[in-house]
Every structure is written in structure tokens, then in C-alpha cells.
Amino acid sequence: MQLYTERLVLRDITIEDQQDIFDYRSNAEANRFQSWIPETLEEVENFILRNTKEFNQPESWYQLLITDKETKTVIGDIGVHFTGDENAQVELGITLNTSFQGKGYASEALKGIISHLFDDLHKHRITASVDPDNTASILLMERIGLRKEGHFVKSLFWKNKWVDDVIYAVLREEWLAG
């Protein structure tokens, strides 16, 4: 899988990417809203080896690496969760290296994958789950055209406690009309 935007390439993760992934994913403070914070390179290697091998499979997570088109520098990754047996809905998650935040890369990467999912794969609905304290992600979701669908109070058991979950979404017809 490779997807090109103006400045980026979204591509499959390879074992050669493990050090770059570890470098930005292992920062516990920067990734406090993420569910996976690796402590060793071996954890990253296992993560890469477990990654679904085929894009667009029902009930699977597929991880794409976000890289700079010119320099090939690893910027972050996008998790693509194909949900439901009908395979018409997708949940997205994104993680960026802090060195690349605030430069429009997250917006560009998400818009690129969303357009691909709607235009080429004809998905019906795309969602994102956001911690209500993650202001940057909330602003990102709104900036790229997702709408807040709900704020669920203490609906997610995460890191040994019940936390709120905010769901953002966009339908195919909304994205294409926008």
C-alpha cells in the first residue's frame, strides 16, 4: 500500500522502520493519549510483524507509516481499523513525531487517507475516537471536516480507569460534498 499526497507518502511499515517508530512512539509524555507506548525495540518489531498484511480486510487494523516524500523521513503513523463484516466503516488513529507537529502533516495525511477510503474504496463512514483532554486532536478533527457525534462519559476502560470518549465522524456524502 502506498498513497501519495502533496508532501507525504503513506506506506507499509517495514522491519527497517523499527528504530524510527520507537524513537517517536516511546515518548510516554508526548503520547499520553495513545494506547501503545513501546518500551523496547523488540516490542516495535513484534508490532510490525503483527501488522495485518493486506489493506481493507474486515475487522482488521492496518498501520501505515507517514513519511516525507522528498527526504523519506518518518513523520508518524496512521492506524486504519476496518470495522464490521460489511467492511463499510473505518476508524482512524494518528500518531506524529513531536518534531513534525504543527506543520500540517497530520491534516494532509488524514485528508489523503480519508479521500482514498471514500473515493477508491467507497466506504460509508469514517470515525475517530478522541480523548476529550486532547485539544490538539479535537481541533485537528474539526479542521479536516469531521463532526463531533458524541461525548460518552466514562465509557472506555483505559489504563486501568474509566475515561470519557469523544467520537468524531464523517459520512461519504458529506466528505464528497465538502
C-alpha positions as CSV (number, residue, x, y, z in Angstrom):
1,M,0.0,0.0,0.0
2,Q,1.3,3.4,-1.0
3,L,-0.6,6.7,-1.0
4,Y,0.8,10.0,-2.1
5,T,-0.2,13.5,-1.0
6,E,1.5,16.8,-1.8
7,R,4.3,16.4,0.7
8,L,3.9,12.8,2.0
9,V,3.9,9.1,1.2
10,L,1.7,6.9,3.3
11,R,3.2,3.4,3.0
12,D,3.5,0.0,4.5
13,I,5.6,-0.3,7.7
14,T,8.8,-2.5,7.3
15,I,11.1,-4.0,9.8
16,E,13.7,-1.4,8.8
17,D,11.4,1.3,10.3
18,Q,11.5,-0.1,13.8
19,Q,14.1,2.4,15.2
20,D,12.2,5.4,13.7
21,I,8.9,4.2,15.1
22,F,10.5,3.5,18.5
23,D,12.0,7.0,18.6
24,Y,8.7,8.8,18.5
25,R,6.3,6.2,19.9
26,S,8.4,5.5,23.1
27,N,8.0,9.1,24.3
28,A,5.4,8.5,27.1
29,E,4.6,12.1,27.8
30,A,4.2,13.1,24.1
31,N,2.0,10.0,23.6
32,R,0.0,10.1,26.8
33,F,-3.3,9.8,24.7
34,Q,-2.0,6.7,22.9
35,S,-2.8,3.2,24.0
36,W,0.6,1.8,22.8
37,I,3.9,3.2,24.1
38,P,6.7,0.7,23.4
39,E,9.5,0.3,25.9
40,T,11.8,-1.8,23.7
41,L,12.8,-2.2,20.1
42,E,11.6,-5.8,20.4
43,E,8.0,-4.5,21.1
44,V,8.2,-2.4,18.0
45,E,9.4,-5.4,16.0
46,N,6.5,-7.5,17.3
47,F,4.1,-4.7,16.4
48,I,5.4,-4.6,12.9
49,L,5.3,-8.4,12.5
50,R,1.7,-8.5,13.8
51,N,0.5,-5.7,11.4
52,T,-2.2,-7.0,9.0
53,K,-0.5,-7.8,5.7
54,E,-3.4,-6.8,3.4
55,F,-5.2,-3.5,3.4
56,N,-9.0,-3.3,3.5
57,Q,-9.7,-6.5,5.4
58,P,-12.9,-6.6,7.6
59,E,-12.3,-6.4,11.3
60,S,-8.6,-5.6,11.0
61,W,-6.2,-2.9,12.0
62,Y,-3.7,-1.8,9.3
63,Q,-0.8,0.5,10.2
64,L,0.6,3.0,7.6
65,L,3.8,4.9,8.0
66,I,3.7,8.6,7.2
67,T,7.0,9.7,5.5
68,D,8.3,12.9,3.8
69,K,8.0,12.4,0.1
70,E,11.4,14.1,-0.6
71,T,13.6,13.0,2.3
72,K,11.9,9.7,3.2
73,T,12.0,10.8,6.9
74,V,9.5,9.0,9.1
75,I,6.9,11.5,10.4
76,G,4.4,9.2,12.2
77,D,1.8,6.6,11.5
78,I,-1.9,6.1,10.9
79,G,-3.9,3.2,12.2
80,V,-6.8,2.2,9.9
81,H,-9.4,0.0,11.6
82,F,-11.8,-1.7,9.1
83,T,-14.9,-2.3,11.2
84,G,-17.9,-4.6,10.7
85,D,-18.5,-7.6,8.5
86,E,-19.8,-5.3,5.7
87,N,-16.5,-3.5,5.7
88,A,-18.1,-0.1,5.0
89,Q,-16.9,1.8,8.1
90,V,-13.4,2.7,9.2
91,E,-11.9,4.1,12.4
92,L,-8.7,6.2,12.1
93,G,-6.0,7.0,14.6
94,I,-2.8,9.0,14.1
95,T,0.5,9.5,15.9
96,L,3.1,12.0,14.9
97,N,6.7,12.5,16.0
98,T,6.6,15.7,18.1
99,S,9.3,17.3,15.8
100,F,6.7,17.3,13.0
101,Q,3.6,18.5,14.8
102,G,2.1,21.9,14.0
103,K,3.2,21.8,10.3
104,G,0.0,20.5,8.7
105,Y,1.3,16.9,8.2
106,A,-1.5,15.3,10.3
107,S,-4.2,17.2,8.3
108,E,-2.6,16.3,5.0
109,A,-2.1,12.6,5.9
110,L,-5.7,12.2,7.2
111,K,-7.2,14.0,4.3
112,G,-5.3,11.8,2.0
113,I,-6.3,8.5,3.6
114,I,-9.9,9.7,4.0
115,S,-10.2,10.6,0.3
116,H,-8.7,7.2,-0.7
117,L,-11.2,5.4,1.6
118,F,-14.2,7.3,0.2
119,D,-13.2,7.8,-3.4
120,D,-11.4,4.5,-4.2
121,L,-12.9,2.0,-1.7
122,H,-16.3,3.6,-1.4
123,K,-16.5,3.4,2.4
124,H,-19.7,4.7,4.1
125,R,-18.4,6.3,7.3
126,I,-15.1,7.2,9.0
127,T,-14.7,7.8,12.7
128,A,-12.1,8.8,15.2
129,S,-12.1,8.3,18.9
130,V,-10.5,11.2,20.8
131,D,-9.8,11.8,24.5
132,P,-11.7,15.0,25.5
133,D,-8.5,16.4,27.0
134,N,-6.6,16.0,23.7
135,T,-7.4,19.5,22.5
136,A,-4.9,19.3,19.6
137,S,-6.7,16.2,18.2
138,I,-10.1,17.7,18.6
139,L,-9.1,20.8,16.7
140,L,-7.5,18.5,14.0
141,M,-10.7,16.5,13.6
142,E,-12.8,19.7,13.2
143,R,-10.2,21.3,10.9
144,I,-10.3,18.4,8.4
145,G,-14.1,18.2,8.3
146,L,-15.2,15.6,10.9
147,R,-18.1,16.5,13.1
148,K,-18.5,15.6,16.8
149,E,-21.1,12.8,17.1
150,G,-21.0,12.2,20.8
151,H,-19.2,12.6,24.1
152,F,-19.5,9.4,26.0
153,V,-19.0,9.7,29.7
154,K,-16.7,7.2,31.4
155,S,-17.4,4.7,28.5
156,L,-13.9,3.4,27.9
157,F,-11.8,1.4,30.3
158,W,-8.3,2.6,29.5
159,K,-5.1,2.5,31.5
160,N,-7.0,1.0,34.5
161,K,-9.6,3.6,34.8
162,W,-12.9,4.7,33.2
163,V,-12.4,7.7,30.8
164,D,-14.6,9.7,28.6
165,D,-14.5,9.2,24.8
166,V,-15.4,11.7,22.1
167,I,-16.4,10.4,18.7
168,Y,-15.8,12.3,15.5
169,A,-17.2,11.1,12.2
170,V,-17.9,12.0,8.6
171,L,-20.1,10.2,6.0
172,R,-19.0,9.7,2.4
173,E,-21.7,12.0,1.1
174,E,-20.6,14.7,3.5
175,W,-16.9,14.4,2.5
176,L,-17.7,14.4,-1.2
177,A,-20.0,17.4,-0.9
178,G,-17.5,19.3,1.3
